[in-house]
Structures are given as C-alpha cells and as structure tokens.
Amino acid sequence: MTAGTAQDSARLLAALAAAAEDRIVFDLTGIEERYEALRRELPGVDVRFAMKACPVDEVLACLAGKGAGVDGASPRELEQALRAGVPVGRTHYGNTVKSDRDIADAHRLGVRDFATDSLEDVAAIAAHAPGARVFCRLATSGEGALWGLSNKFGCSPEDAVRIMEAARERGLVPSGLSVHVGSQQMTADAWRSAVECLADVLAVLRRRGIVLSHVNLGGGLPALGYLDRFGTPLDPPLDKIFAVIREGMRHLRKAHGQDLQFVLEPGRHLVADHGAIRTHVARLAKRRGPDGERQYWLYLACGKFNGLYELDALQYRLVFPTHPEAALVPAVVAGPTCDSDDAYPQEHGLVHVPKDLASGDPVWVLSSGAYAISYTTQGFNGFDPLPYAFTREERS
Ligand SMILES: *Cc1c(COP(=O)(O)O)cnc(C)c1O
C-alpha cells in the first residue's frame, strides 16, 4: 500500500456491520496509526490536531495519548482539549478571529500562543494576553484545494512584517508564521508556493531584527478516501506532498537555522478515513423532474445536517451491505430534511445504487469521519445528531 491509498480497516467495517441502528463509528486505532504514519513521514514536526475536524473527547484523548497537540479556535475548544489530556503548552489559539473576551479566557486557561493577521488583533492580544507569543498567518490562494479558505484569513507579506513589528512594540513575542493552503489540498505545489512566501517574509523580518522560532504549515493534508463530484476517487498525491514539505523544511532551516521548529495542524487527514456512518435508506423513489424526465432519488436518513455536510463538494463512498450483487440504477443521493440543499447538487454525477433498495436497508458512508460531528445541527427537522460509537484494536 502506498501512503496515498485509502484503507478501510476490517475493524471499522466490522463495527458498521454490527450496528443495528444508525451511528457514526470512529476507529481509534486507525486514527492513532494515521498520526504515527504522519510523524514518520515528517520527523520532528510538532503535530497539533485541528480539533474542529472531530471535536470528540475519545478522539482527542487517543491523540493526546500519542503526544499530539491541539489547534483550537475558541476557549471552549481549548478547554475541551485540556480536559482530554492535551498539555496546555501543546495547544495554541489558531483562530485569527477572536473577541477581547475570547483572548482573556484562553489566556486564563494558560494558552500562550496565538495566531493573528491584523494590527487590531495584535493590540487586543497585547491587552488581554500580555507577553504572549504570536504567529502571523499569511494569506494563500487556496488553489488546488476543495475548500480554499482564502479571503477570510491571512495577510500579505508586507502586512505580516508590520504586524510582527507591532507585536514586538507591544511587548508580545513574535514567534512564528503560519499558512493554511486550503482544506483537502490536492496539489503538492500549494505547499511549495507557501514555503517560498514564508522564506521571503522570514528573511525580511530577520533583517529587521525579528528572528522567529517556528513555522506553522497549517492543515490541508488530504483525506484519502473521497470521491470527486462525479464519483471518481480523488486519489491525492500524498507521497509527493510529504516530499515537498520535507524539502521545504530543509530549505527553510538552511536559510534560517537548524533550530527552526515546524508545526502542522492536520484536521481531516487524521480522522476522515477512520470514521464512517451507518445510516439507512429512507426511500428510493422515481420522480418526474421539471424537465419531465423521470429520475431515481435515493433519500438517506443522513444528510447535510446530520453528518454529510460536505456533500456539496464531493461524493462519499457508499456501501449497500445487504445488496452486494444487485442490479444498479443511477440516482441522485439526498438527505432526509426539507432543505433542498440537503442533496448532491445538480452538477454532481449520479450515483449507481441497487434498484431494489427498501426503506430501512442499511447504508454505510465511508471516509466520513471529518467535519461530521462539528457540522451537525441540533436536530434540524427533528433528525437527531448521530450517536457515536468507537472501535479499537483489542490489546492482549
Ligand atoms: C480548519 C483548520 C485546520 C485544519 O484543516 P484541515 O483541512 O482539516 O486539515 C488547520 N488549521 C486551521 C487554522 C484551521 O482553521
């Protein structure tokens, strides 16, 4: 198996098969193994899990047990991470958007590292977390990613220099630079360009007497088991991405000292392929659309508002365990709510599903462990959030 292949663990499939009711199952051993694989690929990198991808106590605890830190985006998230056993020194406040109160609350929790991208935010950190370390987020294009995350976050290289100088003037410690190349980034080039930009800003800052201790290469590492909008495996070039990151680290250390530290904030990469949903068929129906054409629709009990939020940009792998050899028909897949966005968009390809699916038949949604819990509503239309279940390797 290459690093870039999706692998559904027998444990996870067995847990899905054993589930008589709908649930989301996390394979904790799979998550630990993915973390360890990442550490092997990028030795010496400080991995801080972007917990919004899976804010589940058991998942945080298993990663904390392996030594992972956490990238938190609010005092509540950071508090949850600390409760799960992450040492406060291995956390940072990675959100550039925060109120005065958020900063003060995080500071009270003991958090001493804050992301920033504006002079206003630096002034607020200086006031409410005096003496803290700050790292400045540089904007990226988001090109090559399924979700770009550009625009709202990060600043230009010129502004980064101004912001870090302002931080120093206000008694903060300018400690690093960060980027996020966009979520589910599919190209190694995104990291190559990010490193070039980081190198330039590090050099300018050094000339102004600001020597940074770390570079945070953010999240964006892909999940392996998604299909694109037309149903073809996305197949991200993970080995190449790791090679480019290693090369980038070598390059930056050569220019800025061997003691330059690296941080990574993977979210979906650690959890997506190790979580899966057991749901069921609400109905397979054939309806005439506005164009007069008849079309199959597969309505699942699970959709955009209770586990499959990202169905607007990808297709999930579906398994129909009770119909392994059935005749298939092309269908639009949709969730159960009264919201028309709760469906694969028109532009998506159709999904081939067994023709004789009956209401209640189980359906497994693979590689759905990331951003499922965090984007679940409080029972929109009365469709409750999925209960969690866990599986892990039995240790003798
Ligand atoms: C969401 C987020 C991440 C994780 O992104 P993934 O694409 O899931 O890896 C990392 N860092 C920050 C600051 C984020 O907001």
The ligand as a Gaussian input file, in Angstrom:
#p B3LYP/6-31G(d) Opt

LIG

0 1
 C       -9.598000      24.045000       9.896000
 C       -8.197000      24.381000      10.196000
 C       -7.205000      23.401000      10.103000
 C       -7.481000      22.002000       9.626000
 O       -7.768000      21.969000       8.290000
 P       -7.824000      20.573000       7.514000
 O       -8.010000      20.972000       6.110000
 O       -8.958000      19.807000       8.079000
 O       -6.529000      19.894000       7.747000
 C       -5.931000      23.740000      10.457000
 N       -5.622000      24.990000      10.865000
 C       -6.535000      25.961000      10.958000
 C       -6.123000      27.303000      11.435000
 C       -7.854000      25.699000      10.618000
 O       -8.758000      26.664000      10.691000

